[in-house]
């Protein structure tokens, strides 16, 4: 089984990139984030013609997540459903075969100490609570997405310059670690422990050509699924060329 995740930074702007990418890589599942479109305007027809079933959870202009699968997905859940603020479309979970797959877009947080930063920490806490209430540690589970946290200094091109900044702040790193303590394994790091791998590069100041990036996109697996992991990669080629997303796709394969 091949699972991929990609913050496309507007599915309507990147559709001409996504469809050829699907044809080339043929993932069984593609989780997308920051689709930036309401569900009734999602380009479902084009993606179905490419051979994929579509689940989406979107909103106008901002946020939005989607799950594409080669076989129909079932039992979708949109949002945490915990009585908290679910106005932002950031969380979609469904079953694809025997694997429970989530596509997740963690809030950016804007700046440390801001209201949006507090919202981010609260959102990560709600995710952990959702896992405790609804996820099965013994099942095959994958949560994929733009987590907007570089977990460690080895995930940052300039740890000194980014120290205590949003995306690298100790509080958000601790909150993501608490999510993972539910029993989730970082698929890419299981096979690639060395530094220098990134999934996001700023559009400005030649961030991508200089490889001034952060690794903030991940596939987090339950131990049952991680035990079947055979390959994990960041597709830097998808970040190249004209008008790319600022994120690269992450791909994991399981035997």
Secondary structure as UniProt FT lines:
FT   STRAND          2..7
FT   HELIX           11..25
FT   STRAND          29..33
FT   HELIX           39..41
FT   HELIX           44..49
FT   TURN            50..51
FT   STRAND          53..57
FT   STRAND          65..69
FT   STRAND          74..78
FT   STRAND          91..96
FT   TURN            97..98
FT   STRAND          99..105
FT   TURN            112..113
FT   HELIX           115..134
FT   TURN            137..138
FT   STRAND          141..146
FT   HELIX           153..155
FT   TURN            157..158
FT   HELIX           159..162
FT   TURN            163..164
FT   TURN            166..168
FT   HELIX           170..180
FT   TURN            181..183
FT   STRAND          184..186
FT   HELIX           187..191
FT   STRAND          200..201
FT   TURN            205..211
FT   STRAND          213..214
FT   STRAND          217..222
FT   HELIX           223..226
FT   TURN            227..228
FT   STRAND          229..235
FT   HELIX           236..239
FT   TURN            242..243
FT   STRAND          249..254
//
